[in-house]
């Protein structure tokens, strides 16, 4: 099904009880998401890096996933400093970048990276079925567990359908271009 590249490792994080991983990941995510001070967010990011080091996550896969998340954050950095009201720091033509907008962008960047790193280290080191079973043992409502399982299954189904369509296009010799065809 979907590639679970971090599941097969042998580290301290892999040997922990999956329920502990879920509880720690959920608690960490809630604490970081509700915090808005650099005094808490910088240590949270360092703690997330430490957890990733403990999990022995392959660096190339980790960077690939972080690039995808931070690609969206770049868009946030392009717009938020210029649309947030506050004290102007510099101008780019008619646009004024505010100090508050830059601080808010930095806070969101730190939060998202810390949470993603922790989730990669704590949750991605388990198979989806282990996560579902752990959720059941933690008395998460069965509808949530079924929703997780169906989401996982249908992401795979959509991906396989996409691959089938790409193969059909290649077999028919279609070449995309800037023409009417």
C-alpha positions in Angstrom: 0.0 0.0 0.0 1.4 3.4 1.0 5.2 3.4 1.6 5.8 3.3 5.4 9.6 3.9 5.1 10.3 4.5 8.8 8.5 1.5 10.3 11.4 -1.1 9.9 13.9 0.6 12.2 15.4 -0.5 15.5 15.7 2.4 17.9 14.5 3.4 21.3 11.5 5.0 19.7 10.7 1.9 17.7 10.8 -0.3 20.9 8.5 2.0 22.9 4.9 0.9 23.4 2.9 2.4 20.5 0.3 3.8 23.0 3.1 5.8 24.6 4.1 7.1 21.2 0.5 8.2 20.6 0.1 9.9 24.0 3.4 11.7 23.7 2.8 12.8 20.2 -0.7 14.1 21.0 0.4 15.9 24.1 3.5 17.4 22.4 1.3 18.6 19.5 -1.3 20.2 21.7 1.3 21.9 23.9 3.2 23.3 20.9 0.1 24.3 19.0 -1.2 26.3 21.9 2.1 28.0 22.7 2.9 31.3 21.0 6.2 32.3 22.7 9.6 31.7 21.3 10.8 30.8 24.8 8.7 27.6 24.5 8.8 27.0 20.7 12.6 27.0 20.3 13.1 24.3 22.9 10.2 22.4 21.5 11.8 22.3 18.1 15.1 21.2 19.7 13.3 18.4 21.5 11.6 17.3 18.3 15.0 17.1 16.6 16.3 15.1 19.6 13.4 12.7 19.2 14.1 12.3 15.5 17.7 11.5 16.3 16.5 8.9 18.8 14.3 7.4 16.2 17.2 7.2 13.7 15.0 8.4 10.8 16.8 8.4 7.5 17.9 11.9 6.7 17.0 11.9 3.0 13.4 10.9 3.7 13.1 13.3 6.6 14.4 16.2 4.5 12.0 15.3 1.6 9.0 15.4 4.0 10.2 18.6 5.6 10.6 20.3 2.2 7.0 19.6 1.3 5.8 21.1 4.6 8.1 24.1 4.3 7.1 24.7 0.7 3.7 25.8 2.0 5.4 27.8 4.7 7.3 29.8 2.1 4.0 30.9 0.7 3.0 32.0 4.2 6.2 34.0 4.5 5.4 35.7 1.1 2.0 37.0 2.2 1.6 37.2 6.0 4.2 39.9 6.8 2.6 42.2 4.3 -1.0 41.5 5.3 -0.6 41.6 9.1 -1.2 45.0 10.8 1.5 46.4 12.9 4.8 48.4 12.9 6.3 48.6 9.5 9.9 47.4 9.1 10.5 47.8 5.4 8.8 48.4 2.1 8.6 46.5 -1.1 7.0 49.0 -3.4 3.5 49.7 -2.1 3.7 46.7 0.3 4.8 47.2 3.9 6.2 44.3 5.9 5.3 44.5 9.6 7.2 43.3 12.6 4.1 41.5 13.9 3.6 39.7 10.6 7.2 38.5 10.6 6.9 37.3 14.2 3.7 35.6 13.5 5.2 33.8 10.5 8.2 32.7 12.5 5.9 31.4 15.3 3.9 29.4 12.7 7.1 28.1 11.1 8.5 26.9 14.5 5.2 25.3 15.5 4.7 23.4 12.3 8.3 22.1 12.0 8.3 21.0 15.7 5.0 19.2 15.4 5.9 17.6 12.0 9.2 16.4 13.3 7.7 14.9 16.4 4.9 13.2 14.4 7.4 11.7 12.0 9.6 10.4 14.8 6.8 9.1 17.0 3.9 8.1 14.7 5.6 7.3 11.3 7.8 4.7 13.0 4.6 2.6 13.4 2.5 0.9 10.8 -1.0 2.4 10.3 -2.6 -0.8 11.7 -0.5 -0.6 14.9 -1.6 3.1 15.3 -5.2 2.0 14.9 -4.8 -0.8 17.4 -3.2 1.6 19.8 -6.0 4.0 19.4 -8.4 1.2 20.2 -6.5 0.4 23.4 -6.6 4.1 24.4 -10.4 4.0 24.0 -10.5 6.4 21.0 -14.0 6.2 19.5 -14.3 3.4 16.9 -15.6 5.9 14.3 -12.3 7.8 14.4 -10.3 4.6 14.0 -12.5 3.5 11.1 -12.1 7.0 9.5 -8.3 6.6 9.8 -8.4 3.2 8.2 -10.7 4.3 5.4 -8.6 7.4 4.7 -5.4 5.3 4.5 -7.1 2.8 2.2 -8.6 5.3 -0.2 -5.4 7.3 -0.4 -3.9 4.1 -1.8 -6.9 3.5 -4.1 -6.6 7.0 -5.5 -2.9 6.7 -6.0 -3.3 3.4 -7.8 -6.0 4.9 -10.1 -3.6 7.8 -10.8 -0.9 5.4 -11.8 -3.3 3.5 -14.1 -4.3 6.7 -15.8 -0.7 7.8 -16.3 0.1 4.3 -17.8 -2.9 4.6 -20.2 -1.7 8.0 -21.3 1.8 6.8 -22.0 0.5 3.7 -23.9 -1.5 5.9 -26.2 1.6 8.1 -26.9 0.2 11.3 -25.5 2.7 14.1 -25.1 1.5 17.2 -23.2 2.1 20.4 -25.1 0.9 24.0 -25.6 -1.4 23.1 -28.5 -5.1 22.5 -28.9 -4.6 18.7 -28.5 
